[in-house]
Amino acid sequence: MDIADFPVAIEHLPPGYAVYAALFTGVQNVAFLQAQLIARNPAFEYALVDAATVVSRTHLLAAVYRAILSHRSGSLKTPNVHSETVLSLSPSLNIAEAYRRFGISKETKNVLVVKILLDGASAVPVWEHLAATVEGTAVPLSDAAALAQCTDLARVRKYYKLNGVASLSGSAEVAQRQELEVLVLGAMALRGL
């Protein structure tokens, strides 16, 4: 993967925002990355998401879009738009639980990295920083097969409380994944209601 694969197009994105994302597989330095987030190191202001908890590209981008709307309206519940992205993946408003479930941990092997830039800021230094600091293989977010291999469907069903949903059992994996995506997006949309 190179910088040309880094930008992500999202329809109806408010003016002044640009989204960049990549999947890093086989990451060896997750503990270091997590420590940088905990220390609030401004050089590591990214949304770092455990790829095992994401069903699809649409799932991740729905969370990014919701975080951007919260940022634009001034209604962030977390310190920045990147941490809000992690919260937006959650079906509940519990921030600590969202970080624990959807953020990276020492056990994480595959990391989705999202960077939201404002007002035309260049993505080149961001990409160079990621390429130099994340010890893993970068894969474009558009590679649905790579993302699907990272997803832990049992964990996703557990986190979104979907274990008892009959339509998710017995069908082919592709149909299960599509149904799961719809249910997960619905849970995210209904969060807090």
C-alpha positions in Angstrom: 0.0 0.0 0.0 1.1 3.5 -0.7 -0.2 7.0 0.0 -2.5 6.9 -3.0 -4.6 4.3 -1.2 -4.8 6.3 2.0 -7.6 8.8 1.3 -11.2 7.6 1.8 -14.1 9.2 0.0 -17.2 9.7 2.1 -20.2 11.2 0.5 -21.8 14.3 2.1 -18.7 14.9 4.2 -18.9 18.5 5.6 -16.5 21.0 3.9 -13.0 21.2 5.3 -12.8 17.5 6.5 -10.7 14.8 4.8 -10.6 11.2 5.9 -7.6 8.8 5.6 -7.6 5.2 6.7 -5.6 2.0 6.4 -5.6 -1.5 7.8 -2.4 -2.7 9.4 -2.2 -6.5 9.7 0.2 -8.4 11.9 1.1 -5.4 14.0 4.0 -6.1 16.4 4.1 -2.9 18.5 0.5 -2.5 19.6 1.6 -2.0 23.3 3.7 1.0 22.1 0.8 2.5 20.1 -1.6 2.0 23.0 0.8 3.7 25.4 1.0 6.7 23.0 -2.8 7.0 23.1 -3.0 6.8 26.8 -0.3 9.4 27.2 -2.2 11.6 24.7 0.8 12.1 22.6 -0.3 14.6 19.9 1.8 12.9 17.3 -0.4 9.8 17.7 -3.8 11.5 17.4 -5.5 8.8 15.4 -8.5 6.5 15.8 -6.8 3.2 16.4 -9.5 0.5 16.2 -9.1 -3.3 16.7 -10.0 -4.6 13.3 -11.5 -7.8 14.9 -14.5 -5.6 16.0 -15.3 -4.2 12.6 -17.6 -6.0 10.2 -17.0 -3.9 7.1 -15.7 -0.7 5.6 -19.2 0.7 5.8 -19.3 -0.1 9.6 -16.1 1.9 10.2 -17.0 4.8 7.9 -20.4 5.2 9.6 -18.6 5.7 12.9 -16.2 8.2 11.3 -19.1 10.1 9.8 -20.9 10.3 13.1 -17.7 11.5 14.8 -17.2 14.2 12.2 -20.8 15.4 12.6 -20.3 15.5 16.4 -17.1 17.5 15.9 -18.7 19.9 13.6 -21.7 20.5 15.9 -19.4 20.9 18.9 -21.0 18.0 20.7 -18.0 15.7 21.2 -18.3 13.4 24.3 -14.6 12.6 24.1 -11.4 14.7 23.8 -11.2 14.7 20.0 -12.7 13.5 16.7 -10.5 10.4 16.7 -11.5 9.1 20.1 -15.1 10.0 19.2 -14.7 7.6 16.2 -14.0 4.8 18.6 -17.0 5.8 20.8 -19.2 6.0 17.7 -18.6 2.3 17.0 -20.2 1.4 20.3 -23.9 0.6 20.7 -23.8 2.3 24.2 -22.7 5.7 25.6 -20.2 4.2 28.0 -16.9 5.7 26.9 -14.6 3.4 28.9 -16.4 0.3 27.6 -16.2 1.6 24.0 -12.4 2.2 24.3 -12.0 -1.3 25.9 -14.0 -3.1 23.3 -13.3 -1.3 20.1 -9.9 0.4 20.7 -6.7 -1.4 20.6 -5.3 -3.6 23.4 -2.1 -5.6 23.9 -3.9 -8.6 22.3 -4.8 -6.7 19.1 -3.1 -8.1 16.0 -4.7 -6.0 13.2 -5.3 -2.3 13.5 -7.5 0.1 11.6 -6.0 3.5 11.6 -8.2 6.6 10.8 -6.9 10.1 10.5 -9.3 13.0 10.1 -7.6 16.2 8.8 -9.1 19.6 8.7 -8.8 22.5 6.3 -6.7 20.9 3.6 -3.9 19.7 5.8 -1.5 17.4 3.9 -1.7 13.6 4.5 1.9 13.0 3.4 3.5 13.6 6.8 0.7 11.5 8.4 1.3 8.6 6.1 5.1 8.9 6.6 4.6 8.8 10.4 2.4 5.8 10.2 4.7 3.9 7.9 7.6 4.6 10.2 5.9 3.8 13.5 3.4 1.0 12.9 5.2 -2.3 12.7 2.8 -4.1 10.5 1.7 -4.6 6.9 -0.4 -1.8 5.5 -3.4 -2.9 3.5 -5.9 -0.5 1.7 -9.2 -0.1 3.5 -10.8 -0.9 0.2 -9.6 -4.5 0.5 -12.8 -6.1 1.8 -11.3 -9.6 1.9 -8.4 -8.5 4.1 -10.8 -6.8 6.5 -13.2 -9.8 6.6 -10.3 -12.1 7.6 -9.6 -9.8 10.6 -13.2 -9.7 11.9 -14.1 -11.9 14.9 -17.8 -12.4 14.2 -18.4 -14.0 17.6 -17.0 -10.9 19.3 -19.0 -8.5 17.2 -22.2 -10.5 17.9 -21.4 -10.4 21.7 -20.6 -6.6 21.7 -23.7 -5.7 19.9 -25.8 -8.2 21.9 -26.8 -10.2 18.7 -26.1 -13.8 19.9 -29.8 -14.7 20.0 -30.6 -13.4 16.5 -31.9 -16.4 14.5 -31.1 -14.9 11.1 -27.4 -15.0 12.0 -27.2 -18.7 12.5 -27.3 -21.4 9.8 -26.8 -19.1 6.8 -23.7 -18.8 4.6 -21.0 -16.6 6.0 -21.5 -13.9 3.3 -25.2 -13.7 4.1 -24.4 -13.7 7.9 -21.9 -10.9 7.4 -24.4 -8.8 5.4 -27.1 -9.3 8.0 -24.7 -8.6 10.8 -23.6 -5.3 9.1 -27.2 -4.1 8.9 -27.9 -5.0 12.6 -24.6 -3.4 13.8 -25.3 -0.1 11.8 -28.8 -0.1 13.3 -27.4 -0.5 16.9 -25.0 2.4 16.3 -27.7 4.6 14.9 -30.0 3.9 17.9 -27.3 4.5 20.5 -28.5 6.5 23.4 -32.2 6.4 22.5 
